[in-house]
Amino acid sequence: MLNAVGAGKKNLLVNETVDAKFVKSAGNIAGVKTTFAGSVNTYDVLNADKLIISVDAAKKLEEVLG
């Protein structure tokens, strides 16, 4: 999956909500950090080589950030 999106060495996966299975699964992949739409911060976004965000998370960010 990560190869399909051209992932780099540092990737940030953003999900709409906290999902224990999502976090645990992604934790097994080197170079992947996970967060949810309500806790995305500027440092993590700028530090990542690739930002991978679900459609639902993008909608939630749009609501939160205006």
N, C-alpha and C positions, 0 to 999 in steps of 0.2 A: 504494500500500500504506500509506504513512504517513498519508494523508488518511483512510483507512478506520478507523484506530485513534485518530484525533483528535490526531495528533502536534503538538507545539508547536515552538518555535524551537530548543530544545536537547533532543535525544533520545539516549537511551542504548540501544543494541541489544546484547543479551547472548546469546551463542551458547554451546553446551556446550563446544566445543573451539576451539582456534586453527585457523582456516580462511582461508588466504590469499585465496581468491576472495571470501569473505564480506567480509573487511576491505577489499579493493581495491574491490569493488563499492559498499559503503557509503561509502567515502571520496569517491566522486563525488557524494554527496548533501549539500548544505549543511545544517549543523545536526545532523549525525549523528556520534556517537562510538560506536566499537565496543569490546567487551571480551569476554572469555570467563569462564565461571563460576568458574574458579579464581583469577581476578584482580580480581573486582568489589571496589570499595572504597566506603566510606561517602560520601566527597566526591563521587564521580561520580554516585552514586545520588541524593543530595540536590540536586546541582547541575542535574540533568536535569529538564526540564518533564514528560517522559514516559519511563517505563521500559518497554521492549519486550523481552520475554524469551521464548525458545523453551521449549516444554514440557520438552525434555531438559535445558536449562540450569537450569530451576527444580528438577528432580529432583536434578541435580548439586549445586546450592546447598543443597538440603535435606540431602544427605549430608554436605557439608562443614561446614555451620553447625549441624547437628543439629536 
